[in-house]
Amino acid sequence: MNESFPHLRAVLAVLLILQLAGCGGADPGSASPAGDSLAAESTGLEEAPQTSGSDAPALAAASHEAAQTFVPTAADITAYERGLRREVEMLQGAKERLAQAGDDEARLGILDEIQPQRLRQAGAVASSLAEERYEAIANAVNDVLGKLEMGEAARQSMPSEEELAKMPPELRAQVEENLRQVQAAWGDPYEGLDDAAVAALEARVDDLRRLRAEHVGLLLDMGR
């Protein structure tokens, strides 16, 4: 990538961080003020006002509580898949255009089109949902997917039944207790969802994982 514009890679890095945070697992209170400032400076966008240090913990707690209490429906999950596909389409188009862009000004214009808010707005339109609801669904679905992936990773790292059977009783008991503790830590991925929503997620879990991985992968590719 042309290096004549000194902030171009920094803009890509900031966009990637913001997008990954939107995919779940990031602390909403951990965003870097320096990163926000850099993004505003590099893209020419006005920086949003910063909350005071005393207000930040309360706002973060309120945001976390809202994410925990929102429960998507089966229809929400179906609609969200449409929105996520649209976001991926936008990123694919941006990647192709970036490769063909003649200068850094053109590249920055393309990057402006795939900022998190713009992707979210496009996804909301494609899903026929209000932007606020679309974002809440995305957070809830990503939380479920993250817990499922954590659970699978933990199970894969645990010994097989055959290996457990060969362990001394005390060691086996300790290993099984460790697994129970890990499972308790991430909880039931589908907790709070009704049967229809669980069925909708289970029917789409592979596609949603693939789309989410493609979403992140496209951002990583553009950041290289």
VOZA-659533 format. One line per 5 residues: for each residue x, y, z of N, C-alpha, C. Coordinates in nm, 3 decimals. Layout:
BEGIN
X,Y,Z,X,Y,Z,X,Y,Z ~ ...
# end
This chain:
BEGIN
0.085,-0.120,0.000,0.000,0.000,0.000,0.088,0.124,0.000 ~ 0.049,0.225,-0.077,0.122,0.350,-0.084,0.137,0.410,0.055 ~ 0.261,0.452,0.088,0.287,0.504,0.224,0.296,0.657,0.224 ~ 0.255,0.725,0.115,0.274,0.869,0.108,0.187,0.943,0.207 ~ 0.075,0.885,0.245,-0.012,0.950,0.344,0.019,0.888,0.480
0.078,0.964,0.573,0.130,0.904,0.695,0.027,0.842,0.786 ~ -0.100,0.884,0.777,-0.200,0.833,0.871,-0.283,0.718,0.814 ~ -0.258,0.679,0.690,-0.347,0.583,0.625,-0.353,0.450,0.701 ~ -0.238,0.395,0.735,-0.238,0.269,0.808,-0.295,0.287,0.949 ~ -0.272,0.405,1.007,-0.328,0.430,1.141,-0.480,0.431,1.135
-0.536,0.488,1.029,-0.682,0.489,1.014,-0.733,0.346,1.003 ~ -0.665,0.265,0.923,-0.705,0.126,0.908,-0.700,0.054,1.042 ~ -0.596,0.080,1.119,-0.582,0.014,1.248,-0.694,0.053,1.343 ~ -0.728,0.181,1.345,-0.837,0.228,1.432,-0.970,0.167,1.391 ~ -0.995,0.164,1.260,-1.119,0.103,1.211,-1.126,-0.043,1.250
-1.014,-0.113,1.239,-1.013,-0.255,1.275,-1.045,-0.274,1.423 ~ -0.985,-0.192,1.509,-1.011,-0.203,1.653,-1.159,-0.179,1.682 ~ -1.216,-0.076,1.620,-1.356,-0.045,1.643,-1.447,-0.157,1.594 ~ -1.413,-0.214,1.479,-1.496,-0.321,1.424,-1.485,-0.446,1.509 ~ -1.364,-0.480,1.555,-1.348,-0.599,1.639,-1.422,-0.581,1.770
-1.422,-0.459,1.822,-1.499,-0.435,1.945,-1.647,-0.459,1.919 ~ -1.692,-0.424,1.800,-1.832,-0.447,1.766,-1.866,-0.593,1.748 ~ -1.765,-0.678,1.732,-1.789,-0.822,1.717,-1.796,-0.894,1.849 ~ -1.790,-0.821,1.956,-1.806,-0.884,2.087,-1.672,-0.907,2.153 ~ -1.674,-0.914,2.286,-1.556,-0.946,2.363,-1.477,-0.825,2.407
-1.508,-0.707,2.358,-1.434,-0.588,2.397,-1.510,-0.514,2.505 ~ -1.435,-0.455,2.594,-1.495,-0.375,2.700,-1.533,-0.240,2.644 ~ -1.661,-0.201,2.648,-1.700,-0.073,2.590,-1.634,0.044,2.657 ~ -1.582,0.027,2.775,-1.515,0.137,2.842,-1.368,0.144,2.813 ~ -1.316,0.051,2.727,-1.173,0.045,2.707,-1.128,0.112,2.579
-1.216,0.181,2.505,-1.176,0.246,2.382,-1.072,0.352,2.411 ~ -0.975,0.363,2.321,-0.864,0.454,2.343,-0.898,0.594,2.297 ~ -0.891,0.696,2.386,-0.914,0.833,2.343,-0.815,0.874,2.236 ~ -0.689,0.824,2.248,-0.589,0.858,2.148,-0.629,0.804,2.012 ~ -0.682,0.682,2.010,-0.726,0.622,1.885,-0.840,0.699,1.825
-0.936,0.741,1.907,-1.049,0.819,1.858,-1.001,0.950,1.798 ~ -0.905,1.013,1.865,-0.853,1.140,1.818,-0.782,1.122,1.685 ~ -0.704,1.013,1.674,-0.631,0.987,1.551,-0.727,0.964,1.437 ~ -0.832,0.888,1.462,-0.930,0.862,1.356,-0.994,0.991,1.309 ~ -1.027,1.080,1.404,-1.090,1.207,1.368,-0.994,1.294,1.289
-0.867,1.296,1.334,-0.768,1.380,1.267,-0.741,1.328,1.126 ~ -0.730,1.194,1.112,-0.690,1.137,0.985,-0.799,1.142,0.881 ~ -0.924,1.128,0.922,-1.034,1.123,0.827,-1.102,1.258,0.810 ~ -1.068,1.354,0.896,-1.131,1.483,0.888,-1.268,1.486,0.951 ~ -1.303,1.381,1.025,-1.433,1.378,1.091,-1.423,1.442,1.227
-1.531,1.502,1.269,-1.532,1.567,1.400,-1.533,1.464,1.509 ~ -1.447,1.482,1.609,-1.439,1.388,1.720,-1.556,1.408,1.814 ~ -1.616,1.299,1.857,-1.728,1.307,1.950,-1.679,1.354,2.086 ~ -1.762,1.429,2.160,-1.721,1.476,2.293,-1.691,1.358,2.384 ~ -1.588,1.371,2.466,-1.549,1.266,2.559,-1.625,1.281,2.690
-1.664,1.168,2.748,-1.728,1.174,2.879,-1.623,1.196,2.985 ~ -1.663,1.254,3.097,-1.569,1.277,3.205,-1.535,1.146,3.272 ~ -1.422,1.143,3.340,-1.378,1.021,3.407,-1.479,0.971,3.508 ~ -1.550,1.063,3.575,-1.646,1.022,3.677,-1.771,0.961,3.615 ~ -1.803,1.002,3.491,-1.924,0.950,3.426,-1.900,0.819,3.355
-1.777,0.794,3.311,-1.749,0.678,3.227,-1.789,0.545,3.291 ~ -1.754,0.517,3.419,-1.793,0.387,3.477,-1.943,0.366,3.479 ~ -2.019,0.470,3.512,-2.164,0.457,3.518,-2.222,0.431,3.379 ~ -2.168,0.501,3.278,-2.217,0.481,3.142,-2.183,0.342,3.092 ~ -2.062,0.295,3.123,-2.022,0.160,3.081,-2.109,0.055,3.147
-2.138,0.075,3.276,-2.223,-0.021,3.348,-2.364,-0.022,3.290 ~ -2.416,0.096,3.257,-2.551,0.103,3.200,-2.556,0.036,3.065 ~ -2.448,0.056,2.984,-2.443,-0.007,2.852,-2.437,-0.159,2.865 ~ -2.357,-0.207,2.960,-2.345,-0.352,2.981,-2.478,-0.411,3.026 ~ -2.547,-0.340,3.117,-2.675,-0.389,3.167,-2.778,-0.395,3.055
-2.776,-0.292,2.968,-2.870,-0.290,2.855,-2.845,-0.408,2.762 ~ -2.716,-0.437,2.738,-2.683,-0.549,2.650,-2.728,-0.681,2.710 ~ -2.718,-0.692,2.843,-2.756,-0.816,2.910,-2.907,-0.836,2.912 ~ -2.984,-0.727,2.919,-3.128,-0.741,2.933,-3.198,-0.752,2.798 ~ -3.134,-0.713,2.690,-3.198,-0.724,2.559,-3.203,-0.870,2.516
-3.320,-0.913,2.471,-3.338,-1.052,2.428,-3.392,-1.051,2.285 ~ -3.313,-1.096,2.187,-3.359,-1.096,2.049,-3.462,-1.206,2.024 ~ -3.548,-1.184,1.928,-3.647,-1.283,1.888,-3.594,-1.362,1.768 ~ -3.667,-1.466,1.730,-3.629,-1.543,1.613,-3.629,-1.454,1.488 ~ -3.727,-1.365,1.478,-3.735,-1.274,1.363,-3.615,-1.178,1.361
-3.573,-1.134,1.479,-3.456,-1.046,1.489,-3.332,-1.116,1.432 ~ -3.315,-1.241,1.466,-3.195,-1.314,1.424,-3.194,-1.334,1.273 ~ -3.310,-1.365,1.218,-3.321,-1.379,1.072,-3.288,-1.246,1.004 ~ -3.342,-1.137,1.058,-3.317,-1.005,1.000,-3.170,-0.966,1.015 ~ -3.110,-0.999,1.129,-2.970,-0.964,1.152,-2.878,-1.033,1.051
-2.909,-1.157,1.016,-2.826,-1.226,0.917,-2.824,-1.148,0.785 ~ -2.939,-1.094,0.746,-2.944,-1.014,0.623,-2.855,-0.890,0.636 ~ -2.862,-0.826,0.752,-2.781,-0.707,0.774,-2.633,-0.737,0.773 ~ -2.593,-0.847,0.837,-2.452,-0.883,0.842,-2.400,-0.916,0.703 ~ -2.482,-0.981,0.622,-2.442,-1.010,0.484,-2.417,-0.880,0.407
-2.501,-0.782,0.432,-2.484,-0.653,0.365,-2.354,-0.586,0.409 ~ -2.322,-0.593,0.537,-2.197,-0.536,0.585,-2.077,-0.603,0.517 ~ -2.082,-0.734,0.505,-1.972,-0.808,0.441,-1.961,-0.766,0.294 ~ -2.074,-0.750,0.226,-2.072,-0.706,0.086,-2.004,-0.569,0.074 ~ -2.035,-0.479,0.167,-1.973,-0.346,0.164,-1.822,-0.356,0.183
-1.779,-0.441,0.274,-1.636,-0.457,0.299,-1.566,-0.521,0.179 ~ -1.631,-0.617,0.116,-1.573,-0.678,-0.004,-1.555,-0.574,-0.114 ~ -1.659,-0.492,-0.133,-1.649,-0.386,-0.234,-1.541,-0.286,-0.202 ~ -1.530,-0.249,-0.073,-1.428,-0.153,-0.032,-1.288,-0.209,-0.054 ~ -1.269,-0.337,-0.026,-1.138,-0.399,-0.045,-1.098,-0.395,-0.192
-1.191,-0.427,-0.281,-1.162,-0.424,-0.424,-1.130,-0.282,-0.471 ~ -1.204,-0.185,-0.422,-1.181,-0.047,-0.464,-1.052,0.009,-0.406 ~ -1.017,-0.033,-0.284,-0.891,0.011,-0.225,-0.773,-0.034,-0.310 ~ -0.781,-0.156,-0.361,-0.672,-0.209,-0.442,-0.655,-0.131,-0.572 ~ -0.762,-0.069,-0.618,-0.759,0.004,-0.745,-0.747,0.155,-0.727
-0.755,0.202,-0.602,-0.752,0.347,-0.576,-0.618,0.405,-0.621 ~ -0.623,0.523,-0.685,-0.501,0.581,-0.739,-0.420,0.662,-0.641 ~ -0.482,0.711,-0.533,-0.407,0.792,-0.437,-0.467,0.775,-0.298 ~ -0.399,0.832,-0.201,-0.441,0.816,-0.062,-0.569,0.892,-0.032 ~ -0.593,1.000,-0.102,-0.719,1.072,-0.080,-0.837,0.983,-0.117
-0.824,0.911,-0.229,-0.930,0.819,-0.270,-0.944,0.706,-0.169 ~ -0.832,0.657,-0.118,-0.837,0.548,-0.020,-0.908,0.593,0.108 ~ -0.878,0.714,0.151,-0.942,0.764,0.273,-1.092,0.780,0.253 ~ -1.133,0.819,0.133,-1.276,0.828,0.105,-1.344,0.693,0.115 ~ -1.276,0.589,0.069,-1.331,0.454,0.078,-1.338,0.408,0.223
-1.234,0.438,0.298,-1.232,0.399,0.439,-1.343,0.469,0.517 ~ -1.374,0.592,0.478,-1.481,0.664,0.545,-1.615,0.592,0.527 ~ -1.630,0.523,0.415,-1.756,0.454,0.387,-1.775,0.328,0.471 ~ -1.666,0.276,0.529,-1.677,0.152,0.606,-1.648,0.174,0.754 ~ -1.666,0.296,0.800,-1.658,0.319,0.944,-1.771,0.241,1.012
-1.751,0.204,1.138,-1.850,0.119,1.207,-1.994,0.171,1.198 ~ -2.012,0.302,1.216,-2.149,0.354,1.214,-2.211,0.340,1.075 ~ -2.133,0.361,0.971,-2.187,0.351,0.835,-2.222,0.205,0.802 ~ -2.137,0.112,0.844,-2.169,-0.029,0.822,-2.295,-0.067,0.898 ~ -2.303,-0.019,1.022,-2.420,-0.050,1.104,-2.547,0.006,1.042
-2.540,0.126,0.991,-2.657,0.187,0.928,-2.701,0.107,0.805 ~ -2.605,0.064,0.726,-2.637,-0.015,0.606,-2.696,-0.150,0.645 ~ -2.639,-0.210,0.749,-2.691,-0.338,0.796,-2.833,-0.324,0.846 ~ -2.860,-0.215,0.917,-2.995,-0.192,0.969,-3.095,-0.175,0.855 ~ -3.055,-0.102,0.751,-3.144,-0.083,0.637,-3.172,-0.217,0.570
-3.067,-0.298,0.550,-3.084,-0.428,0.483,-3.171,-0.523,0.566 ~ -3.167,-0.507,0.697,-3.245,-0.595,0.783,-3.384,-0.540,0.813 ~ -3.411,-0.418,0.763,-3.540,-0.352,0.787,-3.566,-0.330,0.936 ~ -3.460,-0.295,1.008,-3.469,-0.271,1.151,-3.420,-0.130,1.182 ~ -3.466,-0.076,1.295,-3.409,0.049,1.344,-3.263,0.024,1.381
-3.179,0.125,1.360,-3.035,0.107,1.384,-3.006,0.065,1.528 ~ -3.076,0.125,1.624,-3.052,0.092,1.764,-3.084,-0.055,1.792 ~ -3.195,-0.102,1.736,-3.231,-0.243,1.758,-3.132,-0.336,1.687 ~ -3.092,-0.297,1.566,-2.996,-0.378,1.491,-2.866,-0.394,1.571 ~ -2.820,-0.285,1.630,-2.697,-0.292,1.709,-2.715,-0.381,1.832
-2.831,-0.370,1.896,-2.857,-0.454,2.014,-2.861,-0.603,1.976 ~ -2.922,-0.633,1.863,-2.926,-0.773,1.817,-2.784,-0.822,1.787 ~ -2.706,-0.739,1.719,-2.569,-0.776,1.686,-2.489,-0.809,1.812 ~ -2.502,-0.725,1.914,-2.431,-0.748,2.039,-2.475,-0.879,2.105 ~ -2.607,-0.903,2.105,-2.659,-1.023,2.168,-2.615,-1.148,2.093
-2.622,-1.146,1.961,-2.582,-1.262,1.881,-2.432,-1.287,1.895 ~ -2.353,-1.182,1.891,-2.208,-1.199,1.905,-2.172,-1.254,2.043 ~ -2.250,-1.217,2.144,-2.227,-1.270,2.278,-2.251,-1.421,2.280 ~ -2.359,-1.464,2.215,-2.389,-1.608,2.209,-2.279,-1.682,2.132 ~ -2.242,-1.627,2.016,-2.140,-1.693,1.934,-2.007,-1.701,2.008
-1.974,-1.594,2.080,-1.849,-1.594,2.155,-1.848,-1.701,2.263 ~ -1.960,-1.715,2.334,-1.968,-1.817,2.438,-1.962,-1.958,2.380 ~ -2.027,-1.978,2.265,-2.022,-2.109,2.200,-1.878,-2.143,2.160 ~ -1.808,-2.045,2.107,-1.670,-2.068,2.064,-1.578,-2.094,2.183 ~ -1.600,-2.021,2.292,-1.520,-2.044,2.412,-1.543,-2.185,2.465
-1.670,-2.227,2.465,-1.702,-2.360,2.514,-1.639,-2.468,2.431 ~ -1.644,-2.452,2.299,-1.585,-2.551,2.211,-1.434,-2.557,2.228 ~ -1.371,-2.441,2.240,-1.226,-2.437,2.258,-1.185,-2.505,2.388 ~ -1.264,-2.483,2.494,-1.232,-2.545,2.623,-1.249,-2.696,2.615 ~ -1.356,-2.740,2.549,-1.379,-2.885,2.538,-1.270,-2.953,2.455
-1.223,-2.886,2.352,-1.119,-2.943,2.268,-0.987,-2.955,2.343 ~ -0.967,-2.865,2.440,-0.841,-2.869,2.515,-0.846,-2.969,2.631 ~ -0.963,-3.020,2.660,-0.977,-3.115,2.769,-0.945,-3.257,2.722 ~ -0.902,-3.343,2.814,-0.873,-3.482,2.778,-0.999,-3.555,2.732 ~ -0.981,-3.656,2.648,-1.092,-3.738,2.603,-1.138,-3.829,2.716
-1.254,-3.893,2.695,-1.304,-3.989,2.796,-1.203,-4.101,2.817 ~ -1.140,-4.144,2.709,-1.040,-4.251,2.720,-0.921,-4.205,2.804 ~ -0.878,-4.082,2.782,-0.765,-4.029,2.860,-0.803,-4.010,3.006 ~ -0.927,-3.965,3.028,-0.974,-3.949,3.166,-0.976,-4.083,3.239 ~ -1.019,-4.186,3.167,-1.029,-4.318,3.230,-0.894,-4.371,3.276
-0.789,-4.326,3.213,-0.654,-4.374,3.247,-0.590,-4.293,3.360 ~ -0.655,-4.185,3.400,-0.597,-4.099,3.504,-0.623,-4.157,3.642 ~ -0.535,-4.127,3.737,-0.562,-4.163,3.877,-0.690,-4.093,3.922 ~ -0.767,-4.152,4.011,-0.897,-4.095,4.052,-0.889,-3.950,4.097 ~ -0.787,-3.916,4.176,-0.778,-3.778,4.227,-0.754,-3.679,4.113
-0.665,-3.716,4.018,-0.637,-3.627,3.906,-0.760,-3.613,3.817 ~ -0.830,-3.722,3.792,-0.950,-3.716,3.709,-1.055,-3.626,3.773 ~ -1.072,-3.638,3.902,-1.170,-3.556,3.972,-1.135,-3.408,3.960 ~ -1.005,-3.377,3.970,-0.962,-3.238,3.959,-0.984,-3.184,3.818 ~ -0.952,-3.265,3.717,-0.971,-3.223,3.579,-1.119,-3.199,3.549
-1.204,-3.288,3.594,-1.348,-3.274,3.571,-1.403,-3.152,3.644 ~ -1.351,-3.125,3.763,-1.394,-3.006,3.837,-1.351,-2.879,3.764 ~ -1.231,-2.881,3.707,-1.184,-2.766,3.630,-1.277,-2.738,3.513 ~ -1.320,-2.845,3.446,-1.410,-2.829,3.333,-1.543,-2.771,3.378 ~ -1.595,-2.818,3.491,-1.722,-2.765,3.542,-1.710,-2.616,3.575
-1.596,-2.578,3.630,-1.576,-2.437,3.664,-1.570,-2.349,3.539 ~ -1.503,-2.401,3.437,-1.495,-2.326,3.312,-1.633,-2.312,3.250 ~ -1.710,-2.420,3.250,-1.846,-2.415,3.194,-1.934,-2.318,3.271 ~ -1.918,-2.316,3.403,-1.997,-2.223,3.485,-1.959,-2.079,3.456 ~ -1.831,-2.056,3.423,-1.783,-1.920,3.400,-1.847,-1.859,3.275
-1.862,-1.937,3.168,-1.923,-1.880,3.048,-2.074,-1.900,3.044 ~ -2.125,-1.989,3.127,-2.270,-2.005,3.140,-2.335,-2.065,3.016 ~ -2.466,-2.063,3.015,-2.543,-2.114,2.903,-2.546,-2.008,2.793 ~ -2.490,-2.036,2.676,-2.486,-1.935,2.570,-2.625,-1.884,2.531 ~ -2.726,-1.971,2.547,-2.862,-1.934,2.504,-2.950,-1.886,2.619
-2.889,-1.858,2.731,-2.968,-1.816,2.847,-3.055,-1.695,2.816 ~ -3.183,-1.703,2.853,-3.276,-1.593,2.833,-3.351,-1.595,2.702 ~ -3.304,-1.674,2.605,-3.371,-1.680,2.476,-3.486,-1.780,2.480 ~ -3.593,-1.749,2.407,-3.702,-1.847,2.402,-3.668,-1.957,2.301 ~ -3.750,-2.060,2.296,-3.720,-2.176,2.212,-3.709,-2.139,2.064
-3.794,-2.048,2.018,-3.791,-2.009,1.878,-3.660,-1.937,1.843 ~ -3.615,-1.850,1.933,-3.489,-1.779,1.909,-3.370,-1.874,1.911 ~ -3.371,-1.968,2.004,-3.263,-2.068,2.010,-3.260,-2.149,1.881 ~ -3.378,-2.191,1.834,-3.386,-2.269,1.711,-3.335,-2.187,1.592 ~ -3.369,-2.058,1.589,-3.323,-1.972,1.479,-3.172,-1.957,1.481
-3.115,-1.941,1.600,-2.970,-1.929,1.611,-2.900,-2.059,1.573 ~ -2.951,-2.170,1.623,-2.889,-2.298,1.593,-2.894,-2.328,1.444 ~ -3.002,-2.287,1.378,-3.015,-2.312,1.234,-2.919,-2.227,1.152 ~ -2.877,-2.112,1.210,-2.792,-2.019,1.135,-2.653,-2.004,1.192 ~ -2.621,-2.079,1.294,-2.495,-2.055,1.364,-2.374,-2.069,1.272
-2.374,-2.166,1.183,-2.259,-2.182,1.093,-2.246,-2.064,0.997 ~ -2.359,-2.021,0.940,-2.355,-1.907,0.849,-2.314,-1.779,0.922 ~ -2.365,-1.759,1.042,-2.331,-1.639,1.118,-2.183,-1.638,1.156 ~ -2.131,-1.753,1.194,-1.988,-1.761,1.225,-1.904,-1.730,1.102 ~ -1.943,-1.788,0.989,-1.868,-1.766,0.866,-1.871,-1.618,0.827
-1.989,-1.557,0.836,-2.001,-1.415,0.802,-1.919,-1.328,0.896 ~ -1.924,-1.360,1.024,-1.847,-1.281,1.121,-1.698,-1.295,1.095 ~ -1.653,-1.419,1.065,-1.511,-1.441,1.036,-1.470,-1.368,0.908 ~ -1.558,-1.369,0.809,-1.529,-1.299,0.684,-1.523,-1.149,0.708 ~ -1.612,-1.099,0.791,-1.616,-0.956,0.827,-1.482,-0.913,0.886
-1.435,-0.988,0.985,-1.308,-0.955,1.050,-1.192,-0.976,0.953 ~ -1.196,-1.084,0.876,-1.089,-1.113,0.782,-1.070,-1.004,0.677 ~ -1.180,-0.950,0.627,-1.170,-0.842,0.530,-1.104,-0.718,0.589 ~ -1.139,-0.689,0.713,-1.075,-0.575,0.779,-0.925,-0.598,0.799 ~ -0.889,-0.720,0.837,-0.748,-0.752,0.854,-0.674,-0.741,0.723
-0.732,-0.791,0.615,-0.670,-0.784,0.483,-0.646,-0.639,0.441 ~ -0.744,-0.554,0.467,-0.730,-0.414,0.427,-0.629,-0.340,0.514 ~ -0.602,-0.393,0.632,-0.507,-0.328,0.723,-0.363,-0.365,0.697 ~ -0.341,-0.459,0.606,-0.204,-0.502,0.580,-0.133,-0.408,0.484
# end
